[in-house]
Amino acid sequence: MVVGFAPGGPADVIARLIAPSLAADLGQPVVVENAGGAGGSLGQGRVAAARPDGYTILFGSLAQATIPTLLGQLSFDPLALEAIGMVNEVPMAIIARPGFPAANLGELVAAIRRQGQGLNLGNAGIGSTSHLCSLLLVASAGTPLTLVPYRGNALVMNDLMAGNLDLGCDQTTNNAEHIRAGSVRAYAITTPARAPALPEVPTTAEAGLPEMRMSGWNMLFANAGTPAPVVERLNRALLAALRDENVLRRMVELGSLAASGERTTPAGAQAFWRAEIARWRPLIEAAAQRAD
């Protein structure tokens, strides 16, 4: 199971959480392999180069909805994936280094508008979920920031906690524990409802930025051309993992929500993934035009 981001990041955490349950249901080991870099495309390329037999799968993320728009010529077709099912959805938290001089989201937005590119905002690489959240924050504030790409979310968190970065916009699976510990400062959650793991952090709507709404997600993919019975067998293993009480409990602790309903089916997940590609394409293209 290939993860397209560095060890310790939010995708890696959830992948390693479900791997034992998948292995138990499939009756064989499930090895998590990190292939971080290029906004998740290196991991997808690793899977694309494998045989479409279900033995090499992708633990995908929102990056798989941005790669078709963001990246040009690739050695693989970024749309050549078969969804197995959605794993989870994750709120994003707008965060800052300890001691950042803004008491709430309104003051943070005012600081962004005042300082602009004098403030830096870290993300896990072009096309990553945290990068998209950064683009949304820039669009919502109406002021460009200095966006700093890293090779993974864990590296962003390290520099935020050390005070080497000003801001971040990261999945709660990666920052909830740090927020509770006071290692970073949280200003808002980007989903309509507050995160169960961070009930004290207001939503962006409550904090005065209602247009900034998004969630991260993770989904299992196989290569295009993988036989339908193989995809269905992998889906059954995923559904078993999503019924595992230990998995569900840990997801809540991390601030993540286990997927449910139609999106956990191959057809429902495939439809959602294609809709996400269409949703993010205009924002990515607009950001590219501003950069030009």
N, C-alpha and C positions, 0 to 999 in steps of 0.2 A: 504494500500500500504506500504509494509515493505521495509525499507532502511537498508542495512546491515552495516551502518557506523554511527558515532556519529552525533548529531545535529550540524549544522553549517558548515559541510564539503561540498565539491562540489556536491556529490550525493544528499545530503539532500536539498541543495539550489534548485536544478533543480526539485526534486520531489515536493517540496512545491510550486514551480512556476507553475507546470502543474496541480496540484491537483484541484484547483478551476475550471479550464476548463473541466477536466474530470468529475467533479461532475455536472457541468451544463449540459453536454451532456447526462450523464447517468441518471440524475434526482434524484440523491441521494448523500449523503455526501461521500467524499473520505478522509479517515483519514490516515495521514502519521504516521507510527510507526517506531521508530528507534530501531534496535537490533544490536548494534555495537559489534565488537569483532571477533577474529579469522579470520581476512582478508576477512570478508564478509560472512563467512560460517554460523554464528549464525543466520543471517537474512534469509539466504536461508533455513536453517533448520526449522525456524519458518513457512515458507511458505510450506515446504514439509510436515509438520505435519497437515496442514489444509486440509479441503475437497477440491477436485479439481472441484470447482463449479464457480470459477471466482470471488468470494467475498473476497479472500485473494490473492493478487498478489505481485510480487517482483519487486521493482525498482532496477534492476540489473545493473552491471557495468562490467568492464574488469575483476574484481575479479571472475566472473562466468566462465571466460575462463581459470583461473589459478587454481581454487580449485580442478578440477579433477586430476591435476598433482601434486600440492603441498601437498595436505592433504591425509593421508592414510585412515584408517578405519573411516567411518562416520556413523551416525545413519540414513542417507538418501543417495539416489543415486544422486550424483552431476550432472548427465546428464539427470535426470528426470524433464526436464523443457520444456514448450511449449512457444516459443517466440511469443509475441504479436506484437512487432514492435520496431524499434530503435527510441529513443527519440532525441538524440543529439550526436555530437562528439566534443571533447575538446582538444585543443593543450595543451601540457605540457610546463612549464617554468622552466628552471634551475635557482635557486635562492640562495641567501646567506644572512646571517645576515647583518644588517647595518654596514658599515665600513669594510667589509671583504676586505683584501688587494690584490685584483685582479681587474684590470681595464676592462678586457674583457675575453671572454671564453678561449682564448689561455693561458692567464696568470692563469686562474682558473685551467685548466688542468695541467699546469706546477706545480702549488701549490699542486694539488692532487698527482702527481707523486713524488713530493719532500717529502710531509708529510705523505702520505698514511693513515694508520689507526690512525694517530694523528688528523685527521679531522673526525668529525661525521656528518652523513647524516640522517635526520629524514624521516620517512615514516608513512603512516596510518595503518600499520600492514602487516604482511606477506601475499603476494598475492594481495595486493591492487595495484591500478594503480601507486601510487607514489613509491611503492616498486619495481615494474617492471621498472619504469623509473630509479630508483637507480641502479638496476642491469645493465641496458643499459649503464649508465654513468660509472660504474666501468669497464664494458667490453670495452667501447670505450677508456677510459683512460689507461686501462691495469694495474691498480693498485687498490688493495682492500682498502676500506674505512671502518670505523666503522659505521655500519647501525643500527639505533636506531628505533625500532618499537613503535608506539603509538596506541591509540585506535581510532584515527580519525585525519583527516587533520587539523581541526581547532586547535587541541592541538599542532600539529607541527608548525603551523603558529605562535601561541602564543610564543613558545620557540624561534623560529627564530627571531621574532621581539624584544624579550627580550635579545637576544644575547647568549642564553643558548645552541643553536645549531649553527653549522657552515653553513650547506648546506641543501637544499631541492630540490625536483624535483616534482612539484605539478601542478595540473590542473589550468588553468587560471580562471576558475569559482571561485576558492578559493583564488587566489593571485593577480588578475588584479588590484583590487582597492588598495591593499597594495603596489603594485609596483608603481602605479601612485602617491600614497601619499609619496613614498620614505621610507616606513617602512621596506621594504626588498629590496635587490638589485637583478636585473634580468640580466642574461647573454645571454640567447638564448631561442628560441621557437623550439620545436621538430618536427614541421610540415613543409612540403615543402614551404608553403606560410606563411607570417607574420600574426599574429593574428590581426583582425580588432580592437580589444580593446587595443592593445599594438603595434601600427605600428612602434614605435621607437626601438623595441627590435628585433635584427636580428634572423634569423633562424640558426639552428645548421650548415646547409650547408654553409650559408654565413659566419659563424663565424669559420669555419675550422674543423667541426666535422660532416661531411655529413652522416656517418654511423649511427648516433644516430637520428633515426626517429621513432616517434610513436604518437598516439593520444589516449586519453581516450574516453570512450563512455558510454552511458547509454541506457538501453533497458528494456522494460516491459516484464515480464515473468509470466506465469501461471503454475500451477502444470501440470505435464504430466498426461494425462487422462481427462483434462478439455474438455468438448464437443466443437467441432469445431464452432458451432454457437455462443457460449459464447466468444471464442477467437476472432471471427470476430466482435462481438459487441464491445468488449473492444478495438479492433483495430480501429474501426470507431470513438470511443471516443478519442483515441490518435491522430488520424489524425485531428480531430476537434481542439484539443489543439494546434497542430502544425500549424494551420491556424490562431490562435488567435494573433492579432497584438500586444497585450500587452506582450504575451509570447515571440514572436519573437524579439520585441524591447529589452526586458530585457535580453534575451540570448546574443544578440550582445553586450550589455553593460558588461556582465559578461565574454565576450571572448569566448563564446560557439557558435557552429553552429548547427542550427536545422537540424535534419535528413531529407533526401528527397530521392525520388526514390525507388528502389526495396527494400532497407533495412527497409523501413517503413512498409512493408508487413510481415505477419507472416512467410511465406516461405523464403523470402529474409533475414529476420533477423535471422531465424534459421540457414540458410546456413552460414551467416557471423559469427555467434557465434561459430559454429563448426570449421570454418577455423581459428578463433582466438585461439582456444584450440590447434590446430596443430601448429600454428605459435610460440606460447610462450613455448610449452613443451621443446624444446631443450635448450633454455636459462635457464629455471628453473632447468632442470636436470644437466646442466653444473655447475650452481651455487651450487647445492647440493653436487656435486662431489668435488668442491673446498673446501667447508666447511668440508667435511669428511677428 
